Amino acid sequence: MKTKIPLNLAITSAEIILLLFPLISSLSITMAQEKLWQNKKCAVSLTYDDALNVHLDNVIPLLDSLGFKGTFYLAGYFPGFHERINDWKNAAAKGHELGNHTLFHPCEGKAPGREWVNPEYDLNKYSVERMTDEIKMMNILLNSLDGKTRRTFAYPCGDKLAGNSSYVEMIKDQFTGARSVQKQMQRKEEINLFDIGSYMINGESGSELIGLVKEAAAKNALLVFLFHGVGGEHSLNVSFEAHHELLNFLKENEEEIWVAPLNEISEYVKNIKDK
């Protein structure tokens, strides 16, 4: 004898799929979020500008002790670079990225608050050719230290014009990516590799720095920290304590946070975009 299922209780396979779809979608999204950045929730790059002595004396030893690698943007004329060439060579040998920040760190002198810009290195007086030649020469200098031909670039002061013309297109074949200065956390598909956003740090507490990391994890985004002074030596500065607190947090949560030089992250993003 066949049992008849009341019409109002009969559920088709299509209806079952519709009922389960929100759960399946939610599970799929969660799984995807957990695998966005080398199977981690977000990516963090620690970048340091201007070849300061504190980077060599305090930052790199701390990074090494925790197993992290940073990106250090160097300009040839900085005393902290040309007076400590061997120390930067040793940093590269340990796996830290030596990034290109040009030979003379030219910036737009007419911009507000730029009275400090040397008139000889005012980007308003540069041509695109002069700027790109300067960048190429810095690459040659950095290659003599680390033997690498691929690295990232950081726009000095975030400026992308030489004279009235952009030099961005002229450098794309020389770098894996370029860091800018706009505050921006982005997912992989949103990233313009030659306009990578960053958070310039100046006076933030350790809890504020950690808050940025937590936000990046919630957004499954790339977070690039832009440090200058760490415990002094620059007008843009963060305390040793705040910086140390941040790095300890990253270490405690490294199962969920991918910490890597910007060159490595840029290569990762490029490979995904090329697929």
C-alpha positions in Angstrom: 0.0 0.0 0.0 1.5 3.4 -1.0 1.6 6.2 1.5 0.3 9.4 0.0 2.1 12.6 1.1 -0.3 15.5 1.7 0.1 18.1 -1.0 1.0 20.8 1.4 3.9 18.7 2.9 5.4 17.7 -0.5 8.7 19.5 -1.1 10.4 19.3 -4.5 14.2 19.0 -4.9 14.1 22.5 -6.3 12.4 23.9 -3.2 15.0 22.1 -1.0 17.8 23.8 -2.9 16.1 27.2 -2.5 15.7 26.6 1.2 19.4 25.6 1.6 20.8 28.3 -0.7 21.3 31.0 1.9 23.2 28.5 4.2 25.3 27.2 1.3 26.1 30.7 0.1 27.0 31.9 3.6 29.3 28.9 4.1 30.9 29.5 0.7 31.6 33.1 1.4 33.1 32.2 4.8 35.4 29.6 3.2 36.4 32.1 0.5 37.2 34.8 3.1 39.5 32.4 4.9 41.5 31.7 1.8 41.9 35.2 0.2 45.5 35.8 1.3 47.6 32.7 1.4 44.8 31.0 3.3 44.7 33.9 5.7 42.1 36.6 6.4 44.2 39.6 5.4 47.6 40.7 4.3 49.8 43.2 6.1 52.9 44.8 4.7 55.3 46.8 7.0 57.0 49.5 5.0 59.6 52.0 6.3 60.7 55.1 4.4 63.9 57.2 4.2 66.7 54.8 5.3 66.7 55.9 8.9 69.3 54.6 11.4 66.5 53.5 13.7 65.3 51.1 11.0 68.7 49.3 11.0 69.3 49.5 14.8 65.9 48.8 16.2 63.3 47.8 13.6 65.1 45.1 11.7 66.4 43.3 14.8 62.8 43.2 16.1 61.4 42.0 12.8 64.1 39.3 12.7 63.4 38.2 16.2 59.7 37.6 15.3 60.4 36.1 11.8 58.9 39.0 9.9 60.3 40.7 6.8 59.8 44.4 6.0 60.1 46.7 3.0 62.5 49.6 3.3 62.2 52.4 0.8 65.7 53.8 0.2 67.0 57.0 -1.5 70.6 57.1 -2.5 71.3 60.5 -0.9 70.0 59.7 2.5 72.9 59.6 5.0 71.3 56.6 6.7 71.7 54.8 3.3 75.1 55.8 1.9 76.8 55.8 5.3 75.6 52.3 6.1 75.7 50.4 2.8 76.9 47.2 4.3 74.1 47.2 6.9 71.5 47.5 4.1 73.2 44.7 2.2 72.9 42.5 5.3 69.3 43.4 5.7 68.6 42.2 2.1 70.5 39.0 2.8 68.1 38.3 5.7 65.1 38.6 3.4 64.0 42.2 3.8 63.0 44.1 0.6 65.1 47.1 -0.4 62.5 49.2 -2.2 63.2 52.1 -4.6 62.5 55.6 -3.3 64.6 57.4 -6.1 68.1 58.8 -5.8 67.2 62.3 -4.4 63.6 61.9 -3.1 62.2 64.7 -5.3 58.8 66.2 -4.3 56.5 68.8 -5.6 57.8 72.0 -3.9 54.7 74.1 -4.5 52.4 71.9 -2.6 51.2 73.2 0.8 53.7 72.5 3.6 56.5 71.7 1.2 58.8 74.6 2.1 61.4 72.0 3.1 61.8 70.7 -0.5 65.2 71.5 -2.0 64.7 73.7 -5.1 67.1 71.4 -7.0 64.8 68.4 -6.3 61.5 70.1 -6.9 59.4 67.8 -9.2 57.9 70.9 -10.8 61.3 71.4 -12.4 61.8 67.7 -13.4 61.0 66.1 -16.8 59.7 62.6 -17.0 63.0 61.6 -18.5 65.0 63.0 -15.6 62.7 61.3 -13.1 62.8 57.9 -14.8 66.6 58.1 -15.2 66.9 58.8 -11.5 64.7 55.8 -10.7 66.7 53.5 -13.0 70.0 54.5 -11.5 68.6 53.8 -8.0 67.6 50.3 -9.2 71.1 49.7 -10.4 72.4 50.8 -7.0 70.0 48.5 -5.1 70.8 45.6 -7.4 74.4 45.9 -6.4 73.3 45.3 -2.8 70.7 42.5 -3.1 71.2 41.1 -6.6 67.5 41.5 -7.4 65.8 42.9 -10.4 62.3 43.0 -9.1 61.2 45.2 -6.3 58.5 47.8 -5.4 58.7 51.5 -5.7 57.4 54.2 -3.4 56.3 57.6 -4.8 58.3 60.3 -2.9 55.6 62.3 -1.1 53.1 60.4 -3.0 53.7 62.6 -6.0 53.3 61.1 -9.5 53.9 64.0 -11.8 57.3 65.3 -13.1 56.6 68.8 -14.4 53.0 68.4 -15.5 53.3 64.8 -16.8 52.7 61.5 -15.1 55.7 59.2 -15.0 53.7 56.2 -13.7 53.5 54.4 -17.1 57.2 54.8 -17.6 58.1 52.7 -14.5 55.7 49.8 -14.8 58.2 47.5 -16.5 60.7 48.1 -13.7 58.6 47.1 -10.6 56.1 44.7 -9.3 54.1 47.5 -7.8 54.2 51.0 -6.4 53.0 52.3 -3.1 51.2 55.6 -2.8 50.0 57.5 0.3 46.2 57.5 0.2 44.5 55.8 3.1 43.1 52.7 1.6 42.5 49.0 2.5 41.5 47.0 -0.6 40.6 43.4 -1.5 42.8 41.8 -4.2 40.4 42.4 -7.1 40.3 46.2 -6.2 44.0 46.8 -6.1 45.8 48.9 -8.7 49.4 47.6 -8.3 50.8 51.0 -9.3 48.7 52.9 -6.8 48.7 50.8 -3.7 47.2 52.6 -0.7 48.9 52.9 2.7 48.4 54.2 6.1 51.0 56.8 7.1 51.6 56.5 10.8 52.3 59.5 13.0 51.7 59.3 16.7 49.2 56.5 16.8 49.0 54.2 19.8 49.6 50.5 19.7 45.8 49.8 20.1 45.1 52.2 17.2 47.6 50.3 15.0 46.1 47.0 16.0 42.6 48.4 15.3 43.7 48.9 11.7 44.8 45.3 11.4 41.4 44.1 12.8 39.6 46.2 10.3 41.7 44.7 7.4 40.9 41.2 8.7 37.2 42.0 8.8 37.4 43.4 5.2 39.7 40.6 3.9 41.9 43.4 2.7 45.5 44.4 2.2 46.8 46.8 4.8 50.1 48.6 4.1 51.7 50.5 7.1 53.9 53.5 6.1 56.4 54.2 8.9 59.1 56.9 9.1 60.5 57.4 12.5 60.2 54.5 15.0 61.1 56.0 18.3 62.5 59.2 16.8 64.8 60.4 14.0 61.9 61.9 11.9 59.1 64.4 12.3 56.6 61.6 11.4 57.1 59.2 14.2 55.6 56.3 16.2 56.9 55.2 19.6 59.0 52.1 19.9 56.3 50.8 22.3 53.4 51.2 19.9 55.4 49.6 17.1 56.4 46.7 19.3 52.8 46.2 20.5 51.7 46.0 16.8 54.3 43.5 15.9 53.5 41.3 18.9 49.9 41.3 17.9 50.8 40.3 14.4 52.9 37.5 15.7 50.2 36.3 18.1 47.7 36.2 15.2 50.0 35.0 12.3 47.7 32.1 11.6 45.1 34.6 10.4 47.3 37.4 9.1 49.8 37.2 6.3 52.8 39.5 7.0 55.1 39.9 4.0 57.2 42.5 2.1 55.2 44.5 -0.4 57.1 43.0 -3.3 55.9 39.5 -2.3 52.3 40.6 -1.9 52.4 42.5 -5.2 53.7 39.3 -7.0 50.9 37.3 -5.4 48.2 39.8 -6.5 49.6 40.0 -10.0 49.6 36.2 -10.4 46.0 36.1 -9.4 45.0 38.9 -11.7 46.8 37.2 -14.6 44.8 33.9 -14.2 
